[in-house]
Amino acid sequence: MNDFIFSLNSTLPVFLMIAAGFAFMKMKMFTKDFVSIADRFVFKVTLPVMLMLDVAEADISSAFSLRFVLFCMLGTCAMFLGIWSLCLLLMKDRDMIGAFAMSAARGSAAVLGVAFAENIFGDAGMTAMMIIASVPLYNIFSVVFLTLGAKHRNRSLNAGAQAKEVLKGIITNPLIIAILFGLLLAFFKIRIPTVPSRFLHSLGSTATPIALLVVGASFEPGQALLKLKPALLLTVIKLLILPMIFMPLAVFMDFNAQQLIAILTMSGSPTTVACYIMAKNMDNDDVLASAAVMLTTLFSSVTLTLWVFILRSSGLL
């Protein structure tokens, strides 16, 4: 019973915030313009500040693990390439392949992953290291899959221009910039002065609640019904099959509690809203991507609680 209560305490507050965002939107306390601005504000300001502080104040010499970073990088490649290969072999509707493969592999590592880790450990911990290892690969694979799966490929950019866009997206990604800056501060043991430190902590502390409210406010149940069958299959892959593959491997590799939670969010977190935005803008199946975001977000409240319960009852948390 104690393990079950611990699991609920770890996951339920996160999803209550998402539910609150959904309720506020329905009550018209939020508007679409507000949600759009808040989403951009979190991505470009508050979440980077929070991650930078978490990394800058960490003991990098003891926290950094090349083995863990390589596991996340190779695991990300295996997820994307494995799902893409299965789609090419088994999926009859070729127009769905790009959006399906991306949405089944790309989880909400930054927003929900950080919120999840914070709720359990009090800070982002090794999730920040997972982001630096996996998110650049998320961007690369997503652009490649959507380019190859575009309904009208002759409208796509040529390979060289697309490669430049991918590289630009990685170099200018606020989360990656913030984590790298935090690594520099930690490596050279540079302490942020008291006044700016308190200001940055206050600013960064707003990242998680605003981000979760935005996720809830963006939730549209009706969209999930439009591509229900493939979206349900995608949800099973995203929330159950991938963690069933990677969590036993992570345990076998003897990773610690923070690393296990980071790998859980890498492999089993719900599809990120960015999948819908990218699919829509790159001439792919945006309806399927939207349905994937809705269903995986809804059911992850159950599956993530289950995975935490398994880890806790096994003595790994």
C-alpha positions in Angstrom: 0.0 0.0 0.0 2.9 2.4 0.8 4.4 1.8 -2.6 1.0 2.5 -4.3 0.6 5.8 -2.3 4.1 6.8 -3.2 3.3 6.2 -6.9 0.1 8.3 -6.7 2.0 11.1 -4.9 4.6 11.1 -7.7 2.2 11.2 -10.6 -1.2 12.5 -9.5 -0.2 16.1 -8.8 1.3 16.4 -12.3 -1.9 15.2 -13.9 -4.1 17.3 -11.6 -2.4 20.4 -13.0 -3.1 19.2 -16.5 -6.7 18.6 -15.6 -6.9 22.1 -14.1 -5.6 23.6 -17.4 -8.3 21.7 -19.3 -11.0 22.9 -16.8 -9.7 26.5 -17.0 -9.9 26.4 -20.8 -13.5 25.1 -20.7 -14.4 27.8 -18.2 -13.0 30.4 -20.7 -10.5 31.6 -18.1 -7.8 30.7 -20.7 -7.9 31.7 -24.4 -6.2 30.2 -27.3 -4.0 33.3 -27.6 -3.0 33.0 -24.0 -2.2 29.3 -24.3 0.0 30.0 -27.4 1.9 32.8 -25.7 2.3 30.8 -22.5 3.6 27.8 -24.4 6.2 30.0 -26.1 7.1 31.7 -22.8 7.7 28.4 -21.1 9.8 27.0 -24.0 11.9 30.0 -24.5 12.3 31.5 -21.0 11.2 29.7 -17.8 12.0 26.0 -18.7 15.5 26.9 -20.0 16.1 29.0 -16.8 15.0 26.1 -14.6 17.2 23.5 -16.5 20.2 25.8 -16.5 20.0 26.2 -12.7 19.5 22.5 -12.1 22.6 21.7 -14.1 24.7 24.6 -12.9 24.0 23.7 -9.2 24.7 20.0 -9.7 27.9 18.2 -8.8 28.8 17.4 -12.4 31.9 15.4 -11.5 29.7 12.8 -9.7 26.4 13.3 -11.7 27.7 12.9 -15.2 27.7 9.4 -16.6 29.0 8.7 -20.1 27.4 5.3 -19.9 24.0 6.9 -19.2 24.3 9.5 -22.0 25.2 6.8 -24.5 22.3 4.7 -23.4 19.9 7.6 -24.0 21.4 8.4 -27.4 21.4 4.8 -28.6 18.0 4.1 -27.1 16.5 7.1 -28.9 18.0 5.9 -32.2 16.6 2.4 -31.6 13.1 3.8 -30.8 12.9 5.9 -33.9 14.5 3.5 -36.4 12.7 0.5 -35.0 9.2 2.1 -35.3 10.0 3.5 -38.7 11.1 0.1 -40.0 7.9 -1.6 -38.7 5.8 1.1 -40.3 7.4 0.6 -43.7 6.8 -3.1 -43.5 3.3 -3.2 -42.1 1.5 0.1 -42.7 -0.7 0.2 -45.8 -1.5 4.0 -45.6 1.8 5.5 -46.6 0.6 9.0 -45.8 0.4 8.1 -42.1 4.0 6.7 -41.7 5.9 9.9 -41.0 3.4 11.2 -38.4 2.9 7.7 -36.8 6.6 6.9 -36.4 7.5 10.4 -35.0 4.5 10.5 -32.6 5.2 6.9 -31.3 8.8 7.6 -30.6 8.9 11.3 -29.5 7.8 11.9 -25.9 7.4 15.0 -23.9 10.9 14.7 -22.3 11.3 18.4 -21.6 7.9 19.4 -20.2 6.4 16.3 -18.6 9.7 14.6 -18.0 11.1 17.5 -16.0 7.8 17.9 -14.1 7.8 14.2 -13.3 11.4 14.2 -12.0 10.8 17.4 -10.0 7.8 16.0 -8.3 9.8 12.9 -7.2 13.3 14.2 -6.5 12.8 18.0 -6.1 14.8 18.9 -9.2 15.2 17.8 -12.8 18.2 15.7 -11.9 19.4 13.3 -14.7 16.5 14.3 -16.8 18.5 17.3 -17.9 21.3 14.9 -19.1 18.7 12.8 -20.9 17.4 15.9 -22.7 20.9 16.9 -23.9 21.4 13.3 -25.2 18.0 12.7 -26.8 16.3 16.0 -27.8 18.8 16.8 -30.7 18.1 13.3 -32.1 14.4 13.8 -31.6 14.6 16.9 -33.9 16.8 15.1 -36.5 14.6 12.0 -36.8 11.4 14.0 -36.7 12.4 16.2 -39.7 13.7 13.2 -41.7 10.6 11.1 -41.1 8.2 14.0 -41.9 10.2 14.9 -45.0 10.1 11.4 -46.3 6.5 11.0 -45.4 5.2 14.3 -46.8 2.0 13.9 -48.8 3.4 16.1 -51.5 7.2 15.6 -51.4 7.9 17.9 -54.3 6.9 20.8 -52.0 9.5 19.8 -49.5 12.9 21.5 -49.2 15.8 19.8 -50.8 18.0 17.6 -48.7 20.7 20.3 -48.2 18.3 23.0 -47.2 16.5 20.5 -44.9 19.8 19.5 -43.2 20.5 23.2 -42.6 17.1 23.6 -41.0 17.7 20.7 -38.7 21.1 22.0 -37.7 19.7 25.5 -37.1 16.9 24.0 -34.9 19.5 22.2 -32.7 21.9 25.1 -32.4 19.1 27.6 -31.5 17.1 25.2 -29.2 16.7 27.2 -26.0 16.7 24.0 -23.8 20.0 22.8 -25.3 21.6 26.2 -25.0 20.5 26.5 -21.4 21.8 23.1 -20.4 25.1 23.7 -22.1 25.4 27.0 -20.3 24.6 25.3 -17.0 27.3 22.7 -17.7 29.9 25.5 -18.2 28.9 27.1 -14.9 29.1 23.7 -13.1 32.4 22.7 -14.7 34.2 25.9 -13.8 32.4 26.1 -10.4 31.0 29.6 -11.1 28.5 30.7 -8.5 25.6 33.0 -9.5 25.4 36.0 -7.2 22.6 36.0 -4.6 20.3 38.6 -6.2 20.3 37.3 -9.8 20.2 33.7 -8.4 17.0 34.4 -6.4 15.4 36.1 -9.4 16.3 33.2 -11.7 15.0 30.6 -9.2 11.7 32.5 -8.9 11.4 32.7 -12.7 12.4 29.1 -13.2 9.9 27.8 -10.5 7.0 28.9 -12.7 8.1 26.6 -15.6 6.4 23.4 -14.5 3.0 24.7 -13.4 2.6 26.9 -16.4 3.7 24.2 -18.8 1.3 21.6 -17.3 -1.6 24.0 -17.4 -0.9 24.7 -21.1 -0.8 21.0 -21.9 -4.2 20.6 -20.3 -5.6 23.7 -22.0 -4.5 22.4 -25.4 -6.3 19.1 -24.9 -9.2 18.6 -27.4 -10.9 15.2 -26.8 -12.8 15.3 -30.1 -9.6 15.2 -32.1 -8.7 11.7 -30.6 -11.8 10.1 -32.3 -10.9 11.1 -35.8 -8.0 8.5 -36.1 -8.9 6.3 -33.2 -7.5 2.9 -34.3 -4.0 4.0 -35.4 -3.9 6.4 -32.4 -4.7 3.6 -30.0 -2.0 1.4 -31.5 0.4 4.3 -31.3 -0.6 4.8 -27.6 0.1 1.2 -26.7 3.6 1.4 -28.4 4.4 4.7 -26.7 3.2 4.0 -23.2 3.7 0.3 -22.8 5.8 -1.5 -25.3 8.8 1.0 -25.4 9.1 1.1 -21.6 8.8 -2.7 -21.5 11.8 -2.8 -23.7 14.0 -0.1 -22.2 13.3 -0.3 -18.5 14.5 -3.9 -18.0 17.6 -2.9 -20.0 18.1 0.2 -17.7 17.7 -1.9 -14.6 20.2 -4.5 -16.0 22.7 -1.7 -16.6 22.4 -0.8 -12.9 21.3 2.8 -13.3 20.3 4.7 -10.2 16.8 6.0 -9.3 17.2 9.4 -11.1 18.6 7.8 -14.2 15.8 5.2 -14.2 13.1 8.0 -14.0 14.9 9.9 -16.8 14.9 6.7 -19.0 11.2 6.1 -18.1 10.3 9.6 -19.4 12.5 9.1 -22.5 10.7 5.9 -23.4 7.2 6.1 -21.8 6.2 9.8 -21.7 3.2 10.9 -23.8 3.6 12.3 -27.3 4.7 15.9 -27.2 2.5 18.7 -28.7 5.5 19.6 -31.0 4.6 16.5 -33.1 1.2 18.0 -34.1 2.8 21.3 -34.9 5.6 19.7 -37.0 3.2 17.3 -38.8 0.8 20.2 -39.7 3.6 22.4 -41.0 5.4 19.6 -43.0 2.4 18.3 -45.0 1.9 15.1 -42.9 -1.1 13.5 -41.0 -1.6 16.2 -38.4 -5.0 14.7 -37.4 -3.2 11.5 -36.4 -0.5 13.4 -34.5 -3.2 15.4 -32.7 -5.0 12.3 -31.7 -1.7 10.8 -30.5 -1.1 13.8 -28.2 -4.6 13.6 -26.7 -4.7 9.8 -26.1 -1.1 9.4 -24.8 -1.5 12.3 -22.5 -4.8 10.9 -21.2 -3.6 7.3 -20.6 -0.1 8.2 -19.4 -1.7 9.2 -16.0 -2.3 5.5 -15.5 0.8 4.0 -17.2 3.3 6.3 -15.6 1.8 5.6 -12.2 2.0 1.9 -12.9 5.7 2.1 -13.9 6.6 4.2 -10.8 4.7 1.6 -8.7 6.7 -1.2 -10.3 10.0 0.6 -9.7 9.1 1.5 -6.1 7.8 -2.0 -5.2 11.0 -3.5 -6.7 13.2 -1.3 -4.4 14.6 0.7 -7.3 13.1 4.1 -6.2 
